Amino acid sequence: MANTLGTANGAIIARRALTTLLEQFPFLQQITTDFSNEPVLFNQTVYTKLPSAVSAIDYNTTTGYVSADVTQVDVPVTLNKHKHVTYGMNDAERSSTPTNLIERFAGNAAQALGLQLMNDLFALLTLANYGNSSVITVAAMNRAKLVGVAKKLTGRKVPQVGRFAVLQSDYYESLMNDAVLVNNAGSPADTVRSGHLGNVAGFSVSEYYQLPQNAQSLAGFAGSAEGLILATRVPAEPQNVDQLPGSIEIVTEPNTGLSLQVRHWYDFALGRENVTFTLMYGVAVGNAAAIERMTLV
């Protein structure tokens, strides 16, 4: 009979890891996502749909409510990235403390996966993919500059609801020191006490210290959900999984549908307990007009 080592415990640890991942990287909930727990093959293509614009028309007493056709744009996303975090503890390490070390390091695993997702998404932010940009120096970064970016997006008919802005650390610091935000008692940004900007000029602002310059002096970007696309799936399970000396299960975060495959096993020869968190994913350019890059030059 297969050794079903810690199945329930592994699932609990994975759920906490997923929760931690989404808390640390809220940006992953601000873009267009296609999360699923369906197993796939590496390099498989899935299609994520972006809704087209619709128009409001007059009600007609003769024809009534006449329906109009709606369309969706299929954006292909190739699941060409297969990442995992695997770690383990030997019997000596596990016996040296009453703390569950496998569980303790789950937060670090979540951070590692989140950083990888973010880095691959941000690598798309090049001039070739997103042609709209605003030149903003570090010293000039303030609320007024974000208002200018918002005006550009509005001019391109980008929805005002759900807008976000991600800034490199120096730019985020400059915006945090904007006197309009810091000195204005009526400002909704609780910057002084919390260290977080929150919403500024209609954008949910966050900092990302590893934002790549992409050889184009990228300092930040702003936009709405349809500008970037992330699709995730889980690897297909091996055959006869019920006979393996361990457990393989899929754990899903209920609010977003983001799923991880969790592999949990014990190596009797080495006396080592191991756990793997893994997923497959792909990133893609959505509606390029929905993103405004911010560059130093």
N, C-alpha and C positions, 0 to 999 in steps of 0.2 A: 504494500500500500504506500502511496506517495506520502511524503512528510509535508504536511500543510503548516509549515512553520509560521506562526504569528500572523495569520491572514487578517483577522479582525484588527489587530494592533497595527499592521502595515497600512491598512486602509485609513485608520484614524490619523496616523502620522502623515499620510499623503494628503488628506483633506486639510490638515493644518498647513502643510506646505503650500497648497493651492491658495488658501486664504491669505497666507503671508505674501505670496507672489503678487496677487492682485492688489493688496494693500500697499506694497512697496512700489508697484508700477501701475498706478491708476490710469496712466495713458493708454494701457492696453484695453481699457473699456471705453475709450473716447473715439476710437477709430472703427472702421467697418471690419467686423470679425465674422468668421465662419468657423465656429468651434463645434466639434463633434467627437463622440467617442467611438465612431465607426473605424474599424481597422482598415488600413490601406497598404498599398505597395509603394515603395520608395520611387520617387519621380512620377507618381501618378498625378494627373491634373484634375482639379475640381473647379467648378464654376460658381463664383460668388456674384450675386445679382445686386446691381445698383438701380434704384427706381428712377424713372425719368420724371421730368417736371409735368405738372398738370395745371389746368387753368380753371378758374371759377367762371361760370356763365350765368346768364339771367334765367330765372324760372319762367317757363312759358305755360300759360293756362290751357293752351290747346294741346301741346305735345307733352307737357308735364316734365318729368325728370328724365331727360334723354341721356343715356349713358354714353360715355366716350371711351374709346380704346385706351388702355394704358400699356405702357411698354416697360421692360426692364432690360438693362444692359448687362450682358454676361461678361464678367471679367475672369479670364482663366488664371488660375493660381497653381503653379507646379509645386508639389510638395517635395522639394529637393533638399531639405535640411532635416537631418535626423540627429537630434542631440540627446544626451543623457548625462546624468550625474550619478555616479556609483561610488559608494564608500562602504567601509566595513570596520568592525572592531573585533579584535581577537579576544579570547577568553580572559587573558590577563588584564586587558584594558577594561573589559566589561565588569570584571570582578573587583576592580580597584575603586569603584564608586557606586553608590546606590542609584545614581542618576542614570536614566535610560539614554545612553550616548547616541544610539541610532536616532532617537527622537530629537535630541538636542541639536544635531547637525542638519535636521530637515530644513530649518530656516535658511541655512547657508546654501543648501541645495536649491531651494526656491529662488534665492537671490541670483545664483549662477545661471539658472535657466531664464529668469526674467531679463538679466543683462544681455544674454545672447539674443533673445527675441527683440529687444529694443535696438541693439546694435545692427541687426540685420534689417530692421525696418528703416532705421535712420541712414543706412548706407544707400538707400534709394534717393535721398534728398540731394540730387545733383541738378545742375543746370539743364542737362539733357532730358531729365524726366519732368522737372518743374521749372518752367521758364520765367515765372514771376518772382521778383525779388526786390527787397528794399535794402539799401546800404545804410547801416546804422553803426556808428562807432560805440565803443564801450561807454565812454563818458556821456554820450548823448542819449543813452537808453533810458527812457522814462515813460510815463503814462501817455504823454502826447504822441510819442512815436508809435505806441500800440494803437492809439486812436487813428493814426494815419494808415496803419496796416489794416485796421478794421474797415476803413473807408474803401481801400482797394478791393477787399474781399466782397464788400457789399456791391461795389460797382460791377463785379463779375457774377452777381446774383447768387453768391454763396450764402446759405442759410445762416441766420444770426443765432439760432438756437444751437447749443452744443459746441460752440467754438472753443478751441484750445490754443495755447501757446507754450512751446517748450524752449527754454533758454539755456545756453551755456552758462557756467557758474559765474563768470565775471559779469555777464549781462544781467543775470538774475540779481546779483548783488547791487548793481547800479540801480535797477528798478526798485529794489527794496529800500534804497536810500532816497527815493524820490520824495521830496518834501510834501507834494500833494497827497501822497498816501500816508506818510508818517505823521505829518502835523495836522492833518484834517481830522478833527474829532468825529466827523460824520462819515468818514471813509469806511466802507465795509471791510477793507483789508486790515486784519488784526496783526499787522506785520511786526510791530514792536514787541508784543508779548509772545506770539506763537512762532515767529520766524518763517511763516508761510504767507504768501501773497494772496492766495485764494483767487477771487475773480477781479480782474482789472480790465476796464474798457470792454467788457463783454467776453473776455477770454478767461478760461480756467488756466491759470499760469502754473507751470511746474518747472523745476530745475533738473537738468541732466548733466552731470559733471563729465561724462564720457562722450558727449556729443561730438561726432567726427566732423572735421572740417571738410572732408571729401575733396581735398585739394582746391577748394573754392572759398576758403575763409568763412565757412558756415558758422554762424553764431547762434542761430535759433530758427524757428519756423512757427507759423500759425496757420490755422485753417479749421476745417470741419471734417466730420467722420468719413465722408466719401472720398477724401484725398488719398488715404492709405488703406491697404487691405492686408489682413492677416488671416490665414486659414490654417487650422491645426487638426490633426488626426492622431491616432495611435498606431503603433506597428502591429502587424498581424501576429497572432499567437502561433507558437510552434505546434506541430502535431502532437497528439497524445499528452496535452499539457497536464491532464489529471494524474499522469504517472511520473511527473517530474519531482525531484526532491526539493520542493519549495512551493512558492505560490506566485501566480501571475494574475493580476486583476487590474481593472480599470476603475479609476476614481474620478468623479466628475464634480466640479463646483456647481451647485444647483442654480445659482443666479445667472451665470454667464454661459454655462455649458462647457467651459474649458476643462479638458480631461488630460490625465496623465496615466500612463501604464506603469504599474508598480511591480517590480520583481523583488522577491524577498526569499533568501535561501541561506542555508548554513552549510559551511564546508567542514565536514567532520575531520578530514585529514589535517587541515590547518587550524581547526578550532576557531573559525572566523564567521561571524554573522555579517551578511551583506544585504544591501538594499540598493535598488536602481530606480530612479525616476526618469522616464523617457517619453518623448513625443516626437512626431514628425510635423513639419510645418512648411509653409511657403509664404512669401511676401510679394506684394504687387503694387504697382502704381494704379490708383483709382482715377478719379476726376482730377486731372492736374491743375485745373483752374481753382480748385478748392484749397490749394496750399500756396502760401506766400513765404518764400525763404527770406531770412534775414542774414545778411553777410556783412563782414567788416569792410570789404572793398568791392 
